[in-house]
Amino acid sequence: MHLASRTGELLDPAAAGPIAAEIAAYIRALSNENGNAEIHVLLRYPFPLAVLIGRVTKTLRCVLYGWDDSEPPTSNDFRPRYVPPSASELPRRTESSKKSS
């Protein structure tokens, strides 16, 4: 499923909240329609919007992939690609945070 701007123009920052809510509702519906399935999300939009979407989908099981157009580390394939976060980039829950949640 590909979600994109209807106008093809830059997003209005004032519309970020409603846009995030609409995207989150769509993601939540997909998960619910599939037995609360884990959702894989390919992100290629402004970081603040990603934060807002993450904030309203925090109860869902999601795997986020980021857009990477940097030079490839090992090959001559210079096409942009989506890459999953490495384990070192993910937030870690410490024993104290587990007790407080």
C-alpha positions in Angstrom: 0.0 0.0 0.0 1.4 3.4 -1.0 0.2 6.6 0.7 1.1 9.8 -0.9 0.1 13.5 -0.9 -3.0 14.1 -3.0 -1.7 17.4 -4.3 1.9 16.4 -5.1 3.0 19.5 -3.3 5.0 20.0 -0.1 3.1 19.2 3.1 1.8 22.2 5.1 3.4 22.0 8.6 0.1 23.1 10.1 -1.6 20.0 8.7 0.9 17.6 10.3 -1.3 16.6 13.2 -4.3 15.6 11.0 -2.1 13.9 8.4 -0.4 11.8 11.2 -3.8 10.9 12.6 -5.1 9.9 9.2 -2.1 7.7 8.4 -2.2 6.2 11.9 -5.9 5.3 11.6 -5.1 3.6 8.3 -2.2 1.6 9.7 -4.3 0.7 12.8 -7.1 -0.5 10.5 -4.7 -2.6 8.5 -3.4 -4.2 11.6 -6.9 -4.8 13.1 -8.2 -6.3 9.8 -5.4 -8.8 9.9 -5.6 -10.1 13.5 -3.5 -7.3 15.0 -0.7 -8.2 12.7 2.8 -6.7 12.9 3.0 -3.8 10.3 6.0 -3.0 8.2 6.2 0.7 7.4 8.5 2.2 4.8 9.2 5.8 5.8 9.9 8.5 3.2 8.5 11.7 4.7 9.7 14.5 7.0 11.1 13.3 10.3 8.6 15.4 12.4 5.8 13.6 10.7 7.4 10.2 11.5 7.6 11.2 15.1 3.9 12.2 15.2 2.9 9.0 13.5 5.0 7.0 15.9 3.4 8.7 18.8 -0.1 7.8 17.8 0.7 4.2 16.8 2.8 3.3 19.9 0.4 0.5 20.8 0.9 -1.3 17.5 3.7 -3.7 16.6 5.5 -2.0 13.8 8.8 -2.5 12.0 10.0 0.8 10.5 12.3 1.0 7.5 14.1 4.3 6.7 14.9 5.7 3.2 18.7 5.4 2.6 20.2 7.1 -0.4 23.8 7.0 0.8 26.6 5.2 -1.0 26.4 1.4 -0.6 28.9 -0.1 1.8 29.9 -3.1 -0.2 28.5 -3.1 -3.8 28.2 -0.9 -6.8 24.4 -0.7 -6.5 23.8 3.0 -5.9 20.0 2.9 -6.0 18.2 4.3 -3.0 16.8 1.7 -0.7 14.7 1.1 2.4 16.7 -0.3 5.3 15.6 -1.7 8.6 17.0 -0.1 11.8 19.9 -2.0 13.2 19.6 -3.3 16.7 22.0 -0.7 18.0 19.6 2.1 16.8 16.6 0.8 18.6 15.7 2.2 22.0 16.6 -0.2 24.8 14.5 -0.8 27.9 16.6 -0.8 31.0 15.5 -2.7 34.2 14.5 0.6 35.8 12.3 1.6 32.8 10.7 -1.9 32.8 9.7 -1.4 36.4 8.2 2.0 35.9 6.1 1.0 32.8 
